């Protein structure tokens, strides 16, 4: 990680640094939840259980869409993640 930034001098910079730290923590938690949900979907796909894969896909897509609307993920990044997962689940359904 990068070294700590020098102490800010004016009040608005201090407040901005405080807000950035809070947002960074919150966003890190959200990204971690998304990664965990993706791993659950991929595990269900590897197991070959299409009903389970489809149900966890819905919850993962909801998490990703929520993060996209909050600005945690870029819209194209979110769309790409959902599309990739959907293709994997559909491949299990066809097999």
C-alpha angles and dihedrals in degrees: 000000000000121000119265114277117247116267111278119238107205127060097240091053090049091051092047091052090050092050093046091053092051093047092046091054093046093047092048090055091050093049090049091053090051093051091049092050091050090052090051091053092048091049091052090049092051089049089055094230103141097185093051091044091051094049095048089045089061093052092045092049090050091052092048093048090048091052089048093053091049091053095246092119128033112248094243091048091052092047091049093051093049092046092049093051092045091053090052093049092046090051089057091048092054095046 
